[in-house]
Amino acid sequence: MLVKDNLPSIQAFDLAVYLQERKALVDAALDRALPVSYPEKIYEAMRYSLLASGKRLRPIFCLASCELTGGTLEMAMPTACALEMIHTMSLIHDDLPAMDNDDFRRGKPTNHKVYGENIAILAGDGLMIYAFEYIARATEEVPADRVLAVITKIATASGAAGLVGGQVVDLEYEGKSDVPLSTLNYIHTHKTGALLESTVVSGAMLAGCPASDLERLSQYAKNIGLAFQIIDDILDITSTQEELGKTAGKDQQAQKVTFPSIWGIDESKNQAHSLVQEAKAQLEPFGERAIPLMAITDFITTRSN
Ligand code: GRG
């Protein structure tokens, strides 16, 4: 499938097709994972944001890493869906008036604009809690100790030691112009990086990956998490609302300190590129099996939304 004539196999790998196929699989699995029940209003609000057109990078990372380390798509799909539920809840809460106060997300009005603030808060809560229920209930063909380790890993990445902590420090520095680079790094390694790292590590955990390879994959994911955020900051400056599916120029408008505001756009691109190269070096020992993850890694810096 991957090797064609005498071309290096990475060149024969069609990332666009791979991402499209994986996104379709994940979209269908998400739709099945969360059927509407009573009280319909909350399920509809949860599904409104969950099934909106996200890139599905977190589930795709989880599935790819499970396959890379010898597992199957089936073993990882419930966890992949749960990661997208957690990511979506963080977007719903991030958009609330008490946080970023945004009107537009994934090409549509934000959850609270459609359902009201009270239901949007509850839709986020419902998605967060259901994510863990879903891993525990729907994961098959994986020993229970691995499932428990995955739940612990993702819970740690989502709570005060991860996503929540990163958001708190972000709020603390809102409107301040003297944000040290170390603080900016803390914000993004926690707010964006921790969940991304858990996507790659949890996929490999489900496959029963040995600790030394888990450490390598964790290092890989930490690098791409930061690169992802640097590119996110650049896109906020260089892209339109239509391209992003969310409000553009928010950081400059809020006079927020970002990587490009410290380094400028060119140096930010260089930094993201170096992180991507370091990340890819971690994948080299996996050989051809790492081709999908290698290609997704390059996509982090070339994406337009
Ligand atoms: C997790 C309990 C709990 C609370 C959440 C609000 C909050 C606390 C944290 C904010 C986290 C946040 C919104 C981080 C930004 C991450 C980021 C870069 C989002 C954009 O991700 P993409 O580009 O978006 O993958 P799509 O829509 O494609 O999925």
Residues whose N, C-alpha, C, O or C-beta is under 5 A from the ligand:
A	BS01	GRG	G54 K55 R56 L57 S90 L91 H93 D94 R106 S158 L163 V164 Q167 K191 T192 D232 N305
